[in-house]
Amino acid sequence: MSYFKYHLFFCLNQRENGKDCCAQHGANDLFEYAKTRCKELGLSGEGQVRINKAGCLDRCAHGPAMVVYPEAIWYTAVDKSDIDEIISEHFIKGQAVDRLRIE
C-alpha cells in the first residue's frame, strides 16, 4: 500500500521567456488553497492526501495543470470552486471529476 491514498502534484512552473505557463494562470494561489483546504478538512497526512509543488509537467496549454496518483488523472482548475470539486469528489468520494480532466 502507498503511504498516501492520493498524491497530487501541482505545476507551479514559471517560464522566464514569457511563454505560457501554469504560474501565469494563478497556479500558486490555487496550490496554497488546495493545501489549506485539505488540512482544514482533515485530509492531510499518512494514508490520506499529499499535495506537492511540481516543476513543469509539460501541460502548459492546460494550466494550471496537476496530476493525481496513483490513478495518474490529470486535471486543470480555473478557480477555487474547481479545487473544492476535486477535493470533494475525487479525494473524499473517490470519483474523478470528468469536466476538469485533461486527456
C-alpha positions, 0 to 999 in steps of 0.5 A: 500500500502507498503511504498516501491514498492520493498524491497530487502534484501541482505545476507551479512552473514559471517560464522566464521567456514569457511563454505560457505557463501554469504560474501565469494562470494563478497556479500558486494561489490555487496550490496554497488553497488546495493545501489549506483546504485539505488540512482544514478538512482533515485530509492531510497526512499518512494514508490520506492526501499529499499535495506537492509543488511540481516543476513543469509537467509539460501541460502548459496549454492546460494550466494550471495543470496537476496530476493525481496518483496513483490513478495518474488523472490529470486535471486543470482548475480555473478557480477555487470552486474547481479545487473544492470539486476535486477535493470533494469528489475525487479525494473524499468520494473517490470519483474523478471529476470528468469536466476538469480532466485533461486527456 
